[in-house]
Amino acid sequence: MYKNKLARRVKQMENGELAGLMGLIDRDDIISFAGGIPDECIFPHEQLCEITESLFEKLGSKVFQYSSTEGNRELREYLVDFLAERGIKTSFDELIITTGSQQGLDLVSKIFIDPGDIVFTEKPGYVGGIGAIKSYEAELIGIDMESDGINVEQLETELKRCSFEGRKAKFIYLVPDYSNPSGIRLSLEKRIRILELAEEYDFYILEDTPYSELTYYHETIPYIKALDKNRRVILMGTFSKFFIPGLRVAWICAEKELIDVFSRAKQNADLASNSFGQFLLTEAGRRGLLDEQLQRVLPYYKERMEAMDRALNKYMPEEVSWFDVKGGFFYWLKLPSNVTGRELFRKAIERRVAFVTGNSFFPVDSDGDNYIRLSFSKTPVDDIDKGIERLAGLIRDF
Ligand SMILES: Cc1ncc(COP(=O)(O)O)c(C=O)c1O
């Protein structure tokens, strides 16, 4: 009965696959490369307890009050300094706190997309971004990933085609640093070229940066926002990956006029983000814990990344290929043409290894049949070796 009452956009939300896979994350008997999540074993638990107590002492019940829709001003001021250190000059009223950057993706899609509007995305690209954009019924055009980021010639060809048809894209969605799922970093040359194209063809760049801090070899490439002279970039950042995700606190940085529109949209969505989380993060920032934690997680995840790299090189058959990874959480594997991710997944679960099949990272599901995503962030080094050995064995069996 409910089915014929549902809105048309629900059809775009069919992707239950990921929810099913998320359920495997906590199973102790499985070596999981599935969730792209940080490892709670490295969370700064004791310091967070101390900060929590001090907040209760200092602020009392205020910690449970609503925050403003734009978010706690001190936290936004902290972010102004955080971004200044990364070459981005902004002010607190060009920032809005969101409930995870996942909400940022929803808000951007909500305020920009009318059904049928064109949006570009990485192919493969982040499933949650693709999901949010699709749910507002955009026409999503995927641009192929190369080892230094999206294929900008292909982007230009698509832009020309759209312009020939009298249509303009609203925005391009990019995860320029160590993207999910490909692990790829966008080169400086391509960042500059995409900004030029945005100016020429009049579209926004949505720069989503959850993995930007997780650079394991100190590679410095500026944020696209830091190169942006014409306010083409809407920047999103989050505490989820380099610090902790459970507070659900993230931010959008854009021109003030747009922040006002985001604020209106957010009022309709959830009024305000978690105020306790905002107080906690502000205090963690003030005490230097955010910087300290970043220094702790970098060698921790780097060791796992290198373990995965070693294991892939040691065990995988020649027909399997992947991009080089230097940051973030992921490896993206192309399987031999006779092996699909879904078939491999069924067998892998029997052998107690999990990963994410490639399909949901493509605007058109079937384009991802031969790919899988492996995350190394939550798997201890020994298990990485064992898990990859098992997977490689299964691929050989095909
Ligand atoms: C590229 C990308 N964007 C956004 C998110 C969502 O992050 P948050 O926890 O801030 O909502 C993720 C989480 O996996 C992600 O990989």
The ligand as a MOL file (V3000), in Angstrom:
LIG
                    3D

  0  0  0     0  0            999 V3000
M  V30 BEGIN CTAB
M  V30 COUNTS 16 16 0 0 0
M  V30 BEGIN ATOM
M  V30 1 C 34.1410 11.3380 0.3950 0
M  V30 2 C 33.2920 11.3640 1.6180 0
M  V30 3 N 32.5180 12.4230 1.8500 0
M  V30 4 C 31.7420 12.4920 2.9450 0
M  V30 5 C 31.7050 11.4500 3.8550 0
M  V30 6 C 30.8090 11.5710 5.0560 0
M  V30 7 O 31.5280 11.9540 6.1790 0
M  V30 8 P 30.8650 12.4870 7.4970 0
M  V30 9 O 31.1670 11.4940 8.5530 0
M  V30 10 O 31.4830 13.8250 7.7620 0
M  V30 11 O 29.3990 12.6200 7.2490 0
M  V30 12 C 32.4920 10.3230 3.6490 0
M  V30 13 C 32.4330 9.1860 4.5770 0
M  V30 14 O 32.8090 8.0780 4.2890 0
M  V30 15 C 33.3120 10.2810 2.4950 0
M  V30 16 O 34.1090 9.2310 2.2380 0
M  V30 END ATOM
M  V30 BEGIN BOND
M  V30 1 1 1 2
M  V30 2 1 2 3
M  V30 3 2 2 15
M  V30 4 2 3 4
M  V30 5 1 4 5
M  V30 6 1 5 6
M  V30 7 2 5 12
M  V30 8 1 6 7
M  V30 9 1 7 8
M  V30 10 2 8 9
M  V30 11 1 8 10
M  V30 12 1 8 11
M  V30 13 1 12 13
M  V30 14 1 12 15
M  V30 15 2 13 14
M  V30 16 1 15 16
M  V30 END BOND
M  V30 END CTAB
M  END
